[in-house]
Each structure stands twice: as C-alpha cells, then as structure tokens.
Amino acid sequence: MSSVKTDRRQKIKWSIRSKVSGTPERPRLSVFRSNTAIYAQLIDDTKGVTLAAASTTGLGLKGVKVDNSKEVGKKIAEIASEKGIEACVFDRNGYLYHGNIKALAEGAREGGLKF
C-alpha cells in the first residue's frame, strides 16, 4: 500500500526522468535517500550502466546527516575525476532540493563536478 507522499514523489520522479538523461560524457548523478543512508550514482543511460557510486554506508558513516551527505558528494566527485568525468546532470529523484540532497550536490560541486 502506497501513501500520498510516495505517490507524489513518484510522479515528480517520472517527470524529471522524462527530461533528464545521462550520456558517457555527461552521466546522470542520481541520488537516493533512505531512512538510514544516502546513495549517489553516476549513470550512463545510453548503455544502462553505473559508472561510479558512493554512499554513507560505503564510507562507514552513520545516519543521514547534512555533513555525511556532503562527504558522499565529495567522494562521488573524486571517483568521477579519477574516471575522467568532469560534468554531469543532476537527478534529485523526486526529492526536494533541500537539506541532504542540496548538501550532496554542493559537496559534488566542491569536489569538481559541474552540473
């Protein structure tokens, strides 16, 4: 059984995904936030492969906090630069651009990724 909140997020997600697509030169930076962790992936939608990934669990951080989200953003930018990726398109995945999602994006920008 789904709630009104998840249905609303799903509609926003579909709307974003109809406009945003990742390429090998500019992959899609997709963000997922759960109650316990935050995850970020760089995805090439033409081939359907994940090029890079980072998460709070992968970094050994506890909880979804703004500081932890920023660290995940910096880590995904570091991994991207190692693979020669300089720019991406941001997919907030239906979440509001606020708090943890915003912190992750700012961390990625500080790390050198261009949106």
Buried (B, 14 or more C-beta within 10 A) or exposed (E): EEEEEEEEBEEBBEEBBEEBBBEEEBBBBBBBBEEEBBBBBBBBBEEEEEBBBBBBBEEEBEEBBBEBBBBBBBBBBBBBBEEEBEEBBBBBBBBEEEBBBBBBBBBBBEBBBEE
